[in-house]
Amino acid sequence: MADTLPAPADGRPDNPFRTVAILLDGVRVALENSKRQDQAPRWVRVVRVREFREDTIARGVMKAMDVLTLAVAYLQRFTLDAGDLLIQGDAAKALVEVSAEFVKTATSKEFINALEVAVGQEPSPNSPIPDVANIMDKIVQIADKVPEPDDLKVIGAALYKLLGIEQGPLDEAKLGAGTENHIIQERTGKLRLLQFAFDQGFKLQNFGKGATISSLDVGRLGARRLWEAADDKLPTRSVGKYGTAPDTEIVWELAFNGEKKGFDVQEANSILEALGYVEPAVDDRKKFSATFAGRLRTFQQINEITVSGTLDNATLNRLFHLDFEAKNLKRAKRYKAEALPKGFDPMKA
């Protein structure tokens, strides 16, 4: 996650959203780096406060983390909403451009003379209609000041670098109940790692028109790899370690057995249901069952992700309104029956 923000698009050096993106990227860089070369990165140093969570300073640090995570969650929501508005504004802008070209052509001397000739009149030396070309050019120049949808991508890229998750390969033959290492730390957003470290929820929003809820607190989804299997075959822990032996330290440790069994599957089901994916019905919302895999296939089909029924990186991130391939934001699409191809069967692998 150490790469920099994308350069300004050609012709858009005045992107109004770039300042916000620079601020977010500054937070990311500060978390990933440290002041001295011999120190652990700041996100690791923040995690260490867990040992003193009952002390005043530690409670203050954890409260600050709550505020930061909440602020980023709302910024993600507003960025997605702004993207929708800018797409509509861009359509209006395109219409202004087309209308301007039409008016400029229709009031040009050449066009007027051609009409005069067509009706048997001598072409007039001067157009009887005032020249509006300059006026229309000014209107287009004003429209050009309106931000475009692509301008928001600079904020989306910065948010992805804070929130994106990259898990190791989903190789079921090499994974099992004893697997503890799931996350590729270098390529996962450090705010997400801090969320795992503090077992903290993220306020996921943007479920679209028709949703019955406005937000969900999602905390553990993505911390371990999951696939269709009996509970005793799935990993029971996710452990993150920093450093090399003998100086390795644990930076997060989450259990998925006992009362915490299936919490992440339940969170995935809650997101799917909030987006309208209620079929096939599942008997146990905490179990990665065949019907849960069916829900994932429907979600993947509508969201144009490879239909596999697995919770791979592309699907996992899209549930969080993130685009794993583009490393940016992308709103998860709500369920629409008409968006499915004829004869689509979610239960067919």
JOURFEN-V708337 format. One record per pair of residues at least 24 apart in sequence whose C-alpha atoms are under 10 Angstrom apart, sorted by the first residue. I is the first residue (numbers start at 1). J is the second residue. If there is no record, write none. Layout:
I | J
I | J
This chain:
1 | 28
1 | 29
1 | 32
1 | 158
1 | 160
1 | 161
1 | 162
1 | 164
1 | 185
1 | 186
1 | 187
1 | 188
1 | 189
1 | 190
2 | 28
2 | 29
2 | 32
2 | 33
2 | 161
2 | 186
2 | 187
2 | 189
3 | 29
3 | 161
4 | 29
4 | 157
4 | 158
4 | 161
5 | 153
5 | 154
5 | 155
5 | 156
5 | 157
5 | 158
5 | 161
6 | 153
6 | 154
6 | 155
6 | 157
6 | 158
7 | 154
8 | 151
8 | 154
9 | 150
9 | 151
9 | 154
12 | 144
12 | 145
12 | 147
12 | 148
12 | 150
12 | 151
13 | 151
14 | 145
14 | 147
14 | 151
15 | 145
15 | 146
15 | 147
15 | 148
15 | 150
15 | 151
15 | 152
15 | 154
16 | 145
16 | 146
16 | 147
16 | 151
16 | 152
17 | 79
17 | 147
17 | 151
17 | 152
17 | 153
17 | 154
17 | 155
18 | 151
18 | 152
18 | 153
18 | 154
18 | 155
18 | 158
19 | 154
19 | 155
20 | 75
20 | 154
20 | 155
20 | 158
21 | 152
21 | 153
21 | 154
21 | 155
21 | 156
21 | 157
21 | 158
21 | 159
22 | 154
22 | 155
22 | 158
23 | 155
23 | 158
24 | 72
24 | 155
24 | 157
24 | 158
24 | 159
24 | 161
24 | 162
25 | 154
25 | 155
25 | 157
25 | 158
25 | 159
25 | 161
25 | 162
26 | 158
27 | 158
27 | 162
27 | 190
27 | 191
28 | 158
28 | 159
28 | 161
28 | 162
28 | 189
28 | 190
28 | 191
29 | 161
29 | 162
29 | 190
31 | 162
31 | 189
31 | 190
31 | 191
31 | 194
32 | 186
32 | 189
32 | 190
32 | 191
40 | 242
40 | 243
41 | 242
42 | 190
43 | 190
43 | 191
43 | 193
43 | 194
43 | 197
43 | 251
44 | 190
44 | 193
44 | 194
44 | 197
44 | 241
44 | 242
44 | 249
44 | 250
44 | 251
44 | 252
45 | 251
46 | 194
46 | 197
46 | 251
47 | 193
47 | 194
47 | 195
47 | 196
47 | 197
47 | 198
47 | 250
47 | 251
47 | 252
48 | 197
48 | 198
48 | 249
48 | 250
48 | 251
48 | 252
49 | 198
50 | 197
50 | 198
50 | 251
50 | 252
53 | 198
62 | 194
62 | 198
62 | 200
65 | 191
65 | 194
65 | 195
65 | 198
65 | 200
66 | 195
66 | 198
66 | 200
66 | 201
66 | 202
68 | 191
69 | 162
69 | 163
69 | 191
69 | 192
69 | 194
69 | 195
69 | 200
69 | 201
69 | 202
69 | 203
70 | 201
70 | 202
70 | 203
70 | 204
71 | 203
72 | 159
72 | 162
72 | 163
72 | 191
72 | 202
72 | 203
73 | 159
73 | 163
73 | 202
73 | 203
73 | 204
73 | 205
74 | 203
74 | 204
74 | 205
74 | 206
75 | 155
75 | 156
75 | 159
76 | 155
76 | 156
76 | 159
76 | 160
76 | 163
76 | 204
76 | 205
76 | 206
76 | 320
76 | 321
76 | 322
76 | 329
76 | 331
77 | 203
77 | 204
77 | 205
77 | 206
77 | 207
77 | 321
77 | 329
77 | 331
78 | 205
78 | 206
79 | 152
79 | 153
79 | 155
79 | 156
79 | 159
79 | 329
80 | 152
80 | 156
80 | 205
80 | 206
80 | 321
80 | 329
80 | 330
80 | 331
81 | 206
81 | 331
82 | 149
82 | 152
83 | 148
83 | 149
83 | 150
83 | 151
83 | 152
83 | 153
83 | 156
83 | 329
83 | 330
83 | 331
84 | 149
84 | 331
85 | 148
85 | 149
86 | 146
86 | 147
86 | 148
86 | 149
86 | 150
86 | 151
86 | 152
87 | 147
87 | 148
87 | 149
87 | 150
88 | 148
88 | 149
89 | 143
89 | 146
89 | 147
89 | 148
89 | 149
90 | 143
90 | 144
90 | 146
90 | 147
90 | 148
90 | 149
91 | 148
92 | 143
93 | 140
93 | 142
93 | 143
93 | 144
93 | 145
93 | 146
93 | 147
93 | 148
94 | 140
94 | 143
94 | 144
96 | 136
96 | 139
96 | 140
96 | 143
97 | 136
97 | 137
97 | 139
97 | 140
97 | 141
97 | 143
97 | 144
98 | 140
99 | 136
99 | 140
100 | 132
100 | 133
100 | 135
100 | 136
100 | 137
100 | 138
100 | 139
100 | 140
101 | 133
101 | 136
101 | 137
101 | 140
102 | 136
103 | 132
103 | 133
103 | 136
104 | 131
104 | 132
104 | 133
104 | 134
104 | 135
104 | 136
104 | 137
105 | 132
105 | 133
106 | 132
107 | 131
107 | 132
107 | 133
108 | 132
108 | 133
152 | 328
152 | 329
153 | 326
153 | 327
153 | 328
153 | 329
153 | 330
154 | 328
154 | 329
155 | 328
155 | 329
156 | 322
156 | 323
156 | 326
156 | 327
156 | 328
156 | 329
156 | 330
157 | 322
157 | 323
157 | 326
157 | 327
157 | 328
157 | 329
158 | 189
158 | 327
158 | 328
158 | 329
159 | 189
159 | 191
159 | 322
159 | 327
159 | 328
159 | 329
160 | 188
160 | 189
160 | 317
160 | 321
160 | 322
160 | 323
160 | 324
160 | 326
160 | 327
160 | 328
160 | 329
160 | 330
161 | 187
161 | 188
161 | 189
161 | 190
161 | 191
161 | 192
161 | 327
161 | 328
162 | 187
162 | 188
162 | 189
162 | 190
162 | 191
162 | 192
162 | 193
163 | 188
163 | 189
163 | 190
163 | 191
163 | 192
163 | 193
163 | 195
163 | 202
163 | 317
163 | 320
163 | 322
163 | 328
163 | 329
164 | 188
164 | 189
164 | 190
164 | 191
164 | 192
164 | 193
164 | 222
164 | 313
164 | 316
164 | 317
164 | 318
164 | 320
164 | 321
164 | 322
164 | 323
164 | 324
164 | 327
164 | 328
164 | 329
165 | 189
165 | 190
165 | 192
165 | 193
165 | 222
165 | 223
165 | 313
165 | 314
165 | 316
165 | 317
165 | 320
165 | 322
165 | 324
166 | 222
166 | 223
166 | 312
166 | 313
166 | 314
166 | 316
166 | 317
166 | 324
167 | 222
167 | 223
167 | 224
167 | 225
167 | 312
167 | 313
167 | 316
168 | 224
168 | 225
168 | 312
168 | 313
169 | 225
169 | 312
169 | 313
170 | 225
170 | 226
170 | 227
170 | 310
170 | 311
170 | 312
170 | 313
171 | 225
171 | 227
172 | 225
172 | 226
172 | 227
172 | 228
172 | 229
172 | 233
172 | 234
175 | 225
175 | 226
175 | 227
175 | 233
175 | 234
175 | 235
176 | 225
176 | 226
176 | 229
176 | 232
176 | 233
176 | 234
176 | 235
176 | 236
177 | 231
177 | 232
177 | 233
177 | 234
177 | 235
177 | 236
177 | 237
178 | 232
178 | 233
178 | 234
178 | 235
178 | 236
178 | 237
178 | 238
179 | 224
179 | 225
179 | 234
179 | 235
179 | 236
179 | 237
179 | 238
179 | 239
180 | 223
180 | 224
180 | 225
180 | 235
180 | 236
180 | 237
180 | 238
180 | 239
180 | 240
180 | 253
180 | 254
180 | 255
181 | 223
181 | 224
181 | 225
181 | 235
181 | 237
181 | 238
181 | 239
181 | 240
181 | 241
182 | 222
182 | 223
182 | 224
182 | 225
182 | 226
182 | 235
182 | 237
182 | 238
182 | 239
182 | 240
183 | 222
183 | 223
183 | 224
183 | 225
183 | 238
183 | 239
183 | 240
184 | 240
185 | 240
185 | 241
185 | 242
192 | 219
192 | 220
192 | 222
192 | 223
193 | 223
193 | 240
193 | 251
193 | 252
194 | 251
194 | 252
195 | 219
195 | 220
195 | 223
195 | 252
196 | 220
196 | 221
196 | 222
196 | 223
196 | 238
196 | 239
196 | 240
196 | 251
196 | 252
196 | 253
196 | 254
197 | 239
197 | 240
197 | 250
197 | 251
197 | 252
197 | 253
197 | 254
198 | 251
198 | 252
198 | 253
198 | 254
199 | 252
199 | 253
199 | 254
202 | 320
204 | 271
204 | 319
204 | 320
204 | 321
205 | 271
205 | 274
205 | 320
205 | 321
206 | 274
206 | 275
206 | 320
206 | 321
206 | 331
206 | 332
206 | 333
206 | 334
207 | 271
207 | 272
207 | 273
207 | 274
207 | 275
207 | 276
207 | 321
207 | 331
207 | 332
207 | 333
207 | 334
208 | 274
208 | 275
208 | 276
208 | 331
208 | 332
208 | 333
208 | 334
208 | 335
209 | 275
209 | 334
210 | 274
210 | 275
210 | 276
210 | 334
211 | 273
211 | 274
211 | 275
211 | 276
211 | 334
212 | 273
212 | 274
212 | 275
212 | 276
213 | 274
213 | 275
214 | 274
215 | 271
215 | 274
216 | 267
216 | 270
216 | 271
216 | 274
217 | 267
217 | 270
217 | 271
218 | 263
218 | 264
218 | 266
218 | 267
218 | 268
218 | 270
218 | 271
218 | 320
219 | 263
219 | 264
219 | 267
220 | 254
220 | 255
220 | 256
220 | 260
220 | 262
220 | 263
220 | 264
220 | 265
220 | 266
220 | 267
220 | 268
221 | 262
221 | 263
221 | 264
221 | 265
221 | 266
221 | 267
221 | 268
221 | 316
221 | 319
221 | 320
222 | 264
222 | 265
222 | 267
222 | 268
222 | 311
222 | 312
222 | 313
222 | 316
222 | 317
222 | 320
223 | 252
223 | 253
223 | 254
223 | 255
223 | 256
223 | 264
224 | 254
224 | 255
224 | 256
224 | 264
225 | 264
225 | 310
225 | 311
225 | 312
225 | 313
226 | 262
226 | 264
226 | 265
226 | 288
226 | 310
226 | 311
226 | 312
227 | 265
227 | 287
227 | 288
227 | 289
227 | 290
227 | 293
227 | 309
227 | 310
227 | 311
227 | 312
228 | 287
228 | 288
228 | 289
228 | 290
228 | 291
228 | 292
228 | 293
228 | 309
228 | 310
228 | 311
229 | 287
229 | 288
229 | 289
229 | 290
230 | 287
230 | 288
230 | 289
231 | 256
231 | 257
231 | 261
231 | 262
231 | 286
231 | 287
231 | 288
231 | 289
232 | 257
234 | 262
234 | 288
236 | 260
236 | 261
236 | 262
237 | 261
260 | 286
261 | 286
261 | 287
262 | 286
262 | 287
262 | 288
263 | 287
264 | 288
265 | 289
265 | 292
265 | 311
268 | 292
268 | 296
268 | 311
268 | 316
268 | 319
268 | 320
269 | 295
269 | 296
271 | 319
271 | 320
271 | 332
272 | 296
272 | 298
272 | 299
272 | 319
272 | 332
272 | 334
272 | 335
273 | 334
273 | 335
274 | 334
274 | 335
275 | 299
275 | 319
275 | 332
275 | 333
275 | 334
275 | 335
275 | 336
276 | 333
276 | 334
276 | 335
276 | 336
277 | 334
277 | 335
277 | 336
277 | 337
278 | 335
279 | 335
279 | 346
280 | 346
280 | 347
290 | 346
290 | 347
290 | 348
290 | 349
291 | 346
291 | 347
292 | 346
292 | 347
293 | 346
293 | 347
293 | 348
293 | 349
294 | 345
294 | 346
294 | 347
294 | 348
294 | 349
295 | 346
295 | 347
296 | 346
296 | 347
297 | 344
297 | 345
297 | 346
297 | 347
297 | 348
297 | 349
298 | 335
298 | 336
298 | 337
298 | 339
298 | 340
298 | 344
298 | 345
298 | 346
298 | 347
299 | 332
299 | 333
299 | 334
299 | 335
299 | 336
299 | 340
299 | 346
300 | 332
300 | 333
300 | 346
301 | 335
301 | 339
301 | 340
301 | 341
301 | 344
301 | 346
302 | 332
302 | 333
302 | 334
302 | 335
302 | 336
302 | 337
302 | 338
302 | 339
302 | 340
302 | 341
303 | 330
303 | 331
303 | 332
303 | 333
303 | 334
303 | 335
303 | 339
304 | 333
307 | 346
307 | 349
308 | 346
308 | 348
308 | 349
309 | 346
309 | 347
309 | 348
309 | 349
310 | 349
